Every structure is written in structure tokens, then in C-alpha cells.
Amino acid sequence: MRKVHKKSAQEIQDDIFRKMTTEQKILTGSVLWKMAKNIASDKINYASKRL
């Protein structure tokens, strides 16, 4: 009997991102950033220098 290797969530995510074009990665990052900003805009620091 052959043992089946189940992929971890990280492995699945890596596979998805590996197959994406650079343009798709940039778009995805932009959408996720906008979503995070809408959810918790008070926790996003826009300063170029961190304390």
C-alpha cells in the first residue's frame, strides 16, 4: 500500500504563489493590504521610520 503525503497549508500556499505571475502577486498583495487597512486602519503605521 502506498502512503499518501498530505500537503500542509504552507505547501499549498507555496504552490499557488509559485504558479502566479508577478502581476498577480502584486495585485494580490495590494488587495490584501487594502483589506487589512479597512479592518484595522488604526493599527497601520504609515511612518517611514519605526520607533
N, CA, C and O atoms as CSV, one atom per row, in Angstrom:
chain,resi,resn,atom,element,x,y,z
A,1,MET,N,N,0.842,-1.181,0.000
A,1,MET,CA,C,0.000,0.000,0.000
A,1,MET,C,C,0.891,1.249,0.000
A,1,MET,O,O,1.893,1.302,0.713
A,2,ARG,N,N,0.530,2.223,-0.779
A,2,ARG,CA,C,1.305,3.450,-0.909
A,2,ARG,C,C,0.825,4.488,0.095
A,2,ARG,O,O,-0.375,4.723,0.232
A,3,LYS,N,N,1.756,5.099,0.786
A,3,LYS,CA,C,1.429,6.122,1.774
A,3,LYS,C,C,1.210,7.467,1.065
A,3,LYS,O,O,2.046,7.893,0.267
A,4,VAL,N,N,0.096,8.125,1.355
A,4,VAL,CA,C,-0.242,9.400,0.717
A,4,VAL,C,C,0.274,10.541,1.590
A,4,VAL,O,O,0.005,10.598,2.790
A,5,HIS,N,N,1.018,11.443,0.962
A,5,HIS,CA,C,1.527,12.624,1.670
A,5,HIS,C,C,0.529,13.759,1.515
A,5,HIS,O,O,0.299,14.254,0.411
A,6,LYS,N,N,-0.061,14.166,2.632
A,6,LYS,CA,C,-0.972,15.303,2.589
A,6,LYS,C,C,-0.154,16.574,2.730
A,6,LYS,O,O,0.698,16.688,3.611
A,7,LYS,N,N,-0.427,17.531,1.846
A,7,LYS,CA,C,0.302,18.797,1.891
A,7,LYS,C,C,-0.199,19.655,3.040
A,7,LYS,O,O,-1.385,19.667,3.369
A,8,SER,N,N,0.746,20.373,3.639
A,8,SER,CA,C,0.375,21.329,4.676
A,8,SER,C,C,-0.202,22.576,4.008
A,8,SER,O,O,-0.061,22.769,2.801
A,9,ALA,N,N,-0.847,23.408,4.802
A,9,ALA,CA,C,-1.397,24.657,4.271
A,9,ALA,C,C,-0.289,25.509,3.668
A,9,ALA,O,O,-0.489,26.154,2.639
A,10,GLN,N,N,0.887,25.514,4.309
A,10,GLN,CA,C,2.016,26.295,3.798
A,10,GLN,C,C,2.473,25.768,2.443
A,10,GLN,O,O,2.788,26.557,1.552
A,11,GLU,N,N,2.515,24.457,2.275
A,11,GLU,CA,C,2.916,23.869,0.996
A,11,GLU,C,C,1.915,24.200,-0.105
A,11,GLU,O,O,2.308,24.479,-1.238
A,12,ILE,N,N,0.642,24.172,0.218
A,12,ILE,CA,C,-0.398,24.525,-0.755
A,12,ILE,C,C,-0.263,25.986,-1.154
A,12,ILE,O,O,-0.330,26.322,-2.336
A,13,GLN,N,N,-0.069,26.864,-0.152
A,13,GLN,CA,C,0.101,28.295,-0.436
A,13,GLN,C,C,1.338,28.518,-1.304
A,13,GLN,O,O,1.293,29.297,-2.256
A,14,ASP,N,N,2.432,27.849,-0.987
A,14,ASP,CA,C,3.656,27.981,-1.789
A,14,ASP,C,C,3.416,27.568,-3.239
A,14,ASP,O,O,3.881,28.237,-4.162
A,15,ASP,N,N,2.694,26.473,-3.438
A,15,ASP,CA,C,2.377,26.015,-4.795
A,15,ASP,C,C,1.567,27.059,-5.556
A,15,ASP,O,O,1.840,27.336,-6.724
A,16,ILE,N,N,0.571,27.634,-4.890
A,16,ILE,CA,C,-0.277,28.646,-5.534
A,16,ILE,C,C,0.551,29.854,-5.933
A,16,ILE,O,O,0.461,30.316,-7.071
A,17,PHE,N,N,1.367,30.378,-5.004
A,17,PHE,CA,C,2.154,31.572,-5.302
A,17,PHE,C,C,3.232,31.300,-6.335
A,17,PHE,O,O,3.569,32.190,-7.116
A,18,ARG,N,N,3.782,30.090,-6.360
A,18,ARG,CA,C,4.804,29.740,-7.341
A,18,ARG,C,C,4.235,29.797,-8.756
A,18,ARG,O,O,4.942,30.146,-9.701
A,19,LYS,N,N,2.963,29.454,-8.899
A,19,LYS,CA,C,2.326,29.417,-10.211
A,19,LYS,C,C,1.791,30.777,-10.662
A,19,LYS,O,O,1.433,30.949,-11.827
A,20,MET,N,N,1.737,31.735,-9.745
A,20,MET,CA,C,1.185,33.058,-10.080
A,20,MET,C,C,2.220,33.902,-10.819
A,20,MET,O,O,3.422,33.767,-10.594
A,21,THR,N,N,1.740,34.768,-11.699
A,21,THR,CA,C,2.625,35.717,-12.361
A,21,THR,C,C,2.968,36.832,-11.377
A,21,THR,O,O,2.308,36.993,-10.351
A,22,THR,N,N,3.994,37.589,-11.699
A,22,THR,CA,C,4.382,38.717,-10.849
A,22,THR,C,C,3.237,39.712,-10.730
A,22,THR,O,O,2.993,40.255,-9.653
A,23,GLU,N,N,2.545,39.951,-11.818
A,23,GLU,CA,C,1.411,40.889,-11.805
A,23,GLU,C,C,0.322,40.402,-10.847
A,23,GLU,O,O,-0.253,41.200,-10.106
A,24,GLN,N,N,0.039,39.110,-10.859
A,24,GLN,CA,C,-0.976,38.555,-9.958
A,24,GLN,C,C,-0.532,38.670,-8.504
A,24,GLN,O,O,-1.357,38.937,-7.630
A,25,LYS,N,N,0.749,38.476,-8.232
A,25,LYS,CA,C,1.263,38.586,-6.872
A,25,LYS,C,C,1.136,40.021,-6.364
A,25,LYS,O,O,0.741,40.247,-5.220
A,26,ILE,N,N,1.473,40.984,-7.217
A,26,ILE,CA,C,1.363,42.392,-6.833
A,26,ILE,C,C,-0.091,42.756,-6.584
A,26,ILE,O,O,-0.394,43.429,-5.598
A,27,LEU,N,N,-0.988,42.331,-7.444
A,27,LEU,CA,C,-2.413,42.605,-7.280
A,27,LEU,C,C,-2.942,41.983,-5.989
A,27,LEU,O,O,-3.688,42.623,-5.248
A,28,THR,N,N,-2.558,40.742,-5.726
A,28,THR,CA,C,-2.997,40.062,-4.507
A,28,THR,C,C,-2.492,40.797,-3.270
A,28,THR,O,O,-3.246,40.992,-2.317
A,29,GLY,N,N,-1.229,41.205,-3.273
A,29,GLY,CA,C,-0.670,41.955,-2.149
A,29,GLY,C,C,-1.396,43.262,-1.936
A,29,GLY,O,O,-1.658,43.653,-0.798
A,30,SER,N,N,-1.723,43.938,-3.014
A,30,SER,CA,C,-2.438,45.210,-2.939
A,30,SER,C,C,-3.835,45.030,-2.342
A,30,SER,O,O,-4.259,45.799,-1.479
A,31,VAL,N,N,-4.534,44.013,-2.812
A,31,VAL,CA,C,-5.887,43.741,-2.314
A,31,VAL,C,C,-5.850,43.378,-0.835
A,31,VAL,O,O,-6.685,43.846,-0.060
A,32,LEU,N,N,-4.882,42.544,-0.438
A,32,LEU,CA,C,-4.769,42.160,0.969
A,32,LEU,C,C,-4.428,43.353,1.846
A,32,LEU,O,O,-4.945,43.467,2.958
A,33,TRP,N,N,-3.555,44.257,1.362
A,33,TRP,CA,C,-3.194,45.448,2.125
A,33,TRP,C,C,-4.416,46.341,2.310
A,33,TRP,O,O,-4.659,46.844,3.407
A,34,LYS,N,N,-5.185,46.539,1.239
A,34,LYS,CA,C,-6.396,47.367,1.335
A,34,LYS,C,C,-7.398,46.764,2.317
A,34,LYS,O,O,-8.035,47.486,3.083
A,35,MET,N,N,-7.533,45.438,2.291
A,35,MET,CA,C,-8.447,44.774,3.208
A,35,MET,C,C,-7.984,44.961,4.656
A,35,MET,O,O,-8.792,45.253,5.537
A,36,ALA,N,N,-6.687,44.792,4.894
A,36,ALA,CA,C,-6.152,44.985,6.245
A,36,ALA,C,C,-6.351,46.417,6.702
A,36,ALA,O,O,-6.662,46.662,7.868
A,37,LYS,N,N,-6.173,47.363,5.795
A,37,LYS,CA,C,-6.364,48.776,6.127
A,37,LYS,C,C,-7.813,49.038,6.525
A,37,LYS,O,O,-8.069,49.789,7.467
A,38,ASN,N,N,-8.755,48.432,5.824
A,38,ASN,CA,C,-10.172,48.612,6.150
A,38,ASN,C,C,-10.533,47.963,7.483
A,38,ASN,O,O,-11.375,48.475,8.221
A,39,ILE,N,N,-9.905,46.852,7.782
A,39,ILE,CA,C,-10.220,46.130,9.018
A,39,ILE,C,C,-9.602,46.814,10.230
A,39,ILE,O,O,-10.265,46.977,11.255
A,40,ALA,N,N,-8.346,47.212,10.123
A,40,ALA,CA,C,-7.628,47.733,11.293
A,40,ALA,C,C,-6.775,48.936,10.923
A,40,ALA,O,O,-5.565,48.926,11.150
A,41,SER,N,N,-7.376,49.961,10.364
A,41,SER,CA,C,-6.614,51.121,9.909
A,41,SER,C,C,-5.919,51.849,11.057
A,41,SER,O,O,-4.908,52.518,10.844
A,42,ASP,N,N,-6.452,51.722,12.270
A,42,ASP,CA,C,-5.830,52.390,13.407
A,42,ASP,C,C,-4.521,51.712,13.831
A,42,ASP,O,O,-3.761,52.278,14.617
A,43,LYS,N,N,-4.255,50.514,13.319
A,43,LYS,CA,C,-3.045,49.788,13.700
A,43,LYS,C,C,-1.968,49.828,12.623
A,43,LYS,O,O,-0.892,49.260,12.806
A,44,ILE,N,N,-2.245,50.493,11.502
A,44,ILE,CA,C,-1.273,50.586,10.417
A,44,ILE,C,C,-0.470,51.861,10.602
A,44,ILE,O,O,-1.025,52.954,10.715
A,45,ASN,N,N,0.857,51.702,10.630
A,45,ASN,CA,C,1.756,52.822,10.822
A,45,ASN,C,C,2.283,53.255,9.444
A,45,ASN,O,O,2.961,52.491,8.756
A,46,TYR,N,N,1.960,54.488,9.062
A,46,TYR,CA,C,2.368,54.993,7.745
A,46,TYR,C,C,3.745,55.666,7.776
A,46,TYR,O,O,4.244,56.100,6.738
A,47,ALA,N,N,4.355,55.755,8.951
A,47,ALA,CA,C,5.650,56.410,9.086
A,47,ALA,C,C,6.729,55.609,8.357
A,47,ALA,O,O,6.695,54.379,8.336
A,48,SER,N,N,7.678,56.319,7.765
A,48,SER,CA,C,8.763,55.633,7.073
A,48,SER,C,C,9.786,55.095,8.062
A,48,SER,O,O,10.509,54.149,7.749
A,49,LYS,N,N,9.857,55.692,9.267
A,49,LYS,CA,C,10.780,55.222,10.303
A,49,LYS,C,C,9.979,54.673,11.465
A,49,LYS,O,O,9.011,55.285,11.916
A,50,ARG,N,N,10.392,53.520,11.941
A,50,ARG,CA,C,9.732,52.877,13.068
A,50,ARG,C,C,10.412,53.308,14.370
A,50,ARG,O,O,11.604,53.616,14.380
A,51,LEU,N,N,9.677,53.326,15.425
A,51,LEU,CA,C,10.246,53.662,16.732
A,51,LEU,C,C,11.018,52.509,17.322
A,51,LEU,O,O,11.562,52.627,18.420
